[in-house]
Each structure stands twice: as C-alpha cells, then as structure tokens.
C-alpha cells in the first residue's frame, strides 16, 4: 500500500513538472510573440513613417520644380507665376466638376439614344451666355480696381454651387444639378475674362503676350490631365457627391489664393480725358477694330468646327457608321475608338499650348489665319480619305488649332484694346466663342443622322474654306487701304521737286 502511494506521488510530481514546464514554455512563447509583434509594429510604424517622409520629400521636390517653371523668365517678380498657379488650381476644380457630373443623371442614357437630351442640354447651355454676355463684361470693367476679389468671388461661388450639387446628386434633383452646372460654367467664363484682362499687368519684359497666355494654358492642361484619372477613380469608388465636395474644397482654397495676388493687378478706376459724363461703352464686334474682329471670326469658325466634330464623330461612332467598325472583327471597338479620339483631342490642345509658348515674335494675326487654314486643309483630306487615322488626325489638328488660335486671339485683344473696356471685349469674345461651339454641336447632331462621315466633313470643309477665303480677302483689302493711306501721307509731306522752285528762295515744305 505504501508503495502504491509512493508511485502515485511520483506520478503527480512528474505531471506537475510537465505542467510547469509547459507553462514556462508558453510564457517564453508569449514573450517571444509579444516581442515579435512589438518589433513588427515598430517596423511597420517605421516603414509608414519613412514612406510618409519620402512622399513629403517627393511632393516638395515636385512643388519646387513646378515653382521654378511657373516663375521662370521673371514671372515670379511680376505676379505671372502666381497667376499661372492660380489658373492651374481653377482648372483642377473645373475638371473635378466635369468628371463628377459625367457619372450623374446627365449621362445616364445610352449615347445612341441621347441625341434629344444632348440637344436640349446644348440649347440650355447657350441661353445664359446669350442673355448674360452684354452684362458680364461691363460689370467686370466697373470693378477694375478689385479684380483680385472678382476672381476670388467666382471661385467662392463655384465652391458653393458644388456644395449644392453634391446635395442634389442623391435625390436626383435635376433642377439643382442643371442650375449648378450652368452657374459653374458662367462663373468659369467670368474667371477667364478677368484672368485674360489682367495679363498685360503681370507680363514680364522678356515674355510676349502669346507666350504668357500659352504658359497659363499649358499648366492648366497638364493639371486637368493629371486630375482626370484621379477624379474618375474617386467617382467610381466613392460616387459623384464626394468628388463634388472635393471640388468645393479646391475652389475655396484657390479663392483664398486669388486674394493674395499682387496688388498691381487691380487697375485704378481713373476717368480718361473726355470721358466725364459718358455712359460706359459696351464692346461689340463693330467697335473692336479690324484686327481683333478678324481674329474673332477666325476663332469662331474653328470653335464651330470643334463643336461639330465632337458630337458628329461621337454619335457616328456610337451608331457604328464608320468604316473601321464595319468588319467582322474590328481592331478598335466603340469604347476604344472614343478613348483614342479623346486622347487625340487632349494631345492636340497640349501641342497647341507648347507651340504658342515657342511662338515668341511671330504675328498673332498670321497665327490665327494659319490655324484656320490648317484646319480647312486637314478637313478636306479627312473627307477624301475618311478612316480611323484620318479621324485621329483631324481630332488632333482641331484641338491644336482651337488652343493656338485662342491664345493668339487673347494676345491681340490684350494688345489692341484699352484697359477701360478690355473685360467687356473679352466678355463678348468668350460668349461668341461659346455660342459658336454650341451651334457647331447642334449641327453635328443633325448631320450625324445622315450616317455618312464623308457628307458631314465635306459640308464643314466647304464652310471653313469659304470663311478662310473671306477673311483673307478682307485682310488683303485692309492692308492695301493702309498702304494707300501711308503713301498718300508721304506724298503730301514730300517737298516739291527742286526744278520747280525759285533758286533764290530757300527750300521749305509748304505743308509745315
């Protein structure tokens, strides 16, 4: 019996020692796990910190490089660099709004069934410009001494409209969405008018007006190109309302930056001699002078063709009425074709801004006519050899001509029009170009019903060629009249021939 108890005690001791050993092993394992977890956490935190520091360093490097580019050539001293950065932020906000609205009920129907809604949207878009164009410019001219605050006001206003549109996306409030979109568009044009009007006041001595306008456009296009995929991804992930709220924040921040522009961008409200008691002048195409009117009409023709080409090719491709989609296994389907043409338009605009930046001493009037001539020739070639790559080429050329021609037009207006009515002139020009684009879009919608790309392009090629010929004839007549006036003035001031004078009298000019 005693032996049994001894064996039991021995077994108990062994079991206890085993449990104790297991406990010690578990404790060691726990300490090891805790140490590993702590080390892993420390390593993760260190990696996140290093990644954050690397991202911050990269952002600072990009910011410094961008600042060197925007402030190059004396642009930092005059305020042009700040204006470039401000307009790039303005472009980011507008791009976010466009991307957000692209996924709302505006485009909720298939493209092939959307001719009616798109036509209605174009007409509604045209109305505010037709009604407000006579008033925007004179109002901006009256606030020449506070242009910084006018530009900031357009940005703050768009921020509030984005907030309203974001609230209207969920319930599908079309009235608020349409009203907000039109308000954003009008305020964007008002910003562009104010920005173009102050350009001569921030122009460095070594940069021409065409190059300065091109710098602004180039950075705006690059900013928009960077934001498009980011905004599209956010819209697909979060929806349209958060993207509109992000655009609201962007507009509000950029509006604060607008107030910090240099004070010399605000022109003094001084009355010119002889203007006391005279009503403010409203600019029309009959009052801007022949050089500005010529450039405006050339840009109207290009802008009309741009609107036509966009909607004409869009619906023609969507309906499958193009030769490269007719085969049994086409290389490019409808989505790829639309993406290719959109990329062509973006590439053309970017190249136009780059070329304008290089065109330092070339005449803006000649540039405008050359862009119209290039568009006309390319349209004729595309009509004869209509295909995928000619459609790509005409998309590139049209966007290129639109960008380069508009930059040259801005330079002509800034050079030819006085400070007191420059905003009025730009207001008329912007409204007229917008109306031309809308009218061209409506023509493209109608001609796409013919289901013939050649017929539509031939029609517009004839119109462009006629516009070019008319402008060239008018330009030659104007230059001939100028030369005749100069010759007449020289003949009037020229002294009489010596053989008809009395040699005893001194030679004098009878007109002096």
Steps between C-alpha positions, in 0.01 A plus 500: 500500500783735588664416168178596314490838671865557417435423135198732500704781653774442241251514214345817646841663527578408138164634382558822697846540358358447149229758556755744641731439206207554262410822680857627481511410130169681443633804683816497291286465186278785615800720569642410161165570329464830681855594407436403139175692492665800656789480256257458210301798619812709537617394155160578350491840667856569387413397144187713498698794635770454239236468225331817625831686511586377150159611373541839666850538353367403157214748531741775606730416208211511255379825654845660475540383139155632413574830671823534299306445177214735582731776626755473217586797279412762760146367550555480875575871530202628303237263638461288185625194689228534762240551229616179328470303824162654575365408157635147534302463823194645327544234227522224763167605651325523163634158401372341820155649436499367144605152609242496780215608274602249233376215721172662608160501337634741236647205315286223637356400160689313228684726258309363203171609658620831639469734200190666641635555855838614367335748262288632788809534719682692224209740457473554876876558512472763229229705673699644794777621269257659259325677789795586724769584243400871473523540878799296624768707326375847602454380859859375508623827346333692782699297754844543344639614835393173664571231243664278762176494694293446187710194413476376858124555491462279191695225678305529827174499304594179325588344832151574634342366181699178535365462853144539370557255214650243736183516711286462185678190363339254743133595443565568131389864511541592131407865549780554751747297295429687177494836675822427685676375187400810304604724788841331517540545124409870507725571798783311331466723194490808725825385661659452158391850396656654812815293467548600136435867581776520763763319291671820371545623858701191600694459173881483544715703265658195333174308432248575226126493553459185291767319703355616832151384405651172382669443836170543679323265259778240513496465877120494499494216246763301690310544828176388337670200342639389836169547681278318246608142591511584872153653490362213293638249749355689795162530325495124433604420858315763706239637262435844352399681820839459678682613185284814488581565865871464422452751216331732748806489727731561203302806388492648849876454549581641157268793571709589805811478280338740249471773763876474554586599142719811470317827549611643167260266315224735615482788252408841645152630420615814323285691253672573171500846348174574331317211663337696783128457491514240223314173543718190524576355157390148418720316258364337185680362197435831324701691762809286558690593185578296187791300644303373799187434293701297248650284774160455665331381181782255428468356851121484464544282191747271682285478812188421294686218329630373835147468640382338177783245494451395863132409475510389136773240554363397841158402369636368172733264687232402750265407214776294334485709180877521449706275271735360765206357700334332202720188488420172676784536752599868520828590666339802669155465652278790606653565846855479367419734212346758732800474734739542206321810370486649851874443538553665161310809614704523820825456308404770251421753772828429677702536179317826423599648836863388454520649150346825622763520772769470230338756267663797666537763227257374237194706410186382683285603201697270270483218757120523512462478123753216478308295757179544300680405178648190662158394627343549156767297320488218754121487478515466121758220524293322766186523285685344205678226698253447786628235740618440853836672471368798302233540769782490756692761299204738467434471875862592576506787250166645612600505867841641404345777288242583766763538772759686293243726333339594831835585658588721203157666521551574869834664420341716228222619732745570782716703263234688303229571762537758774487423869166674553299263275723192480276285719196598291680392186605170650146445623362541148774279355450218753124506453527497122746209501278302738195561281695394192605176671143424604365575152768276350399223738137530390608482134705190583197336663286565193759388244575182697148387404622470139726214619767619256828633628606619156186709444531679835870572459456626144230741619721644772807504272313723258391730785854525641653567158242773429571664839875488437464652153277778630744587778801497268325728249399741778852498642658577162252783440570642845878484454469658154295784646759554773782512245306749287444727801869484587602578142256791487640640824857466372414673171326781686805560720756466219657834385451623145764404242799736497464600132160660567628722780647848480874454556513830689261369768590247771356147471203462736210260542175680409302278737692606810 
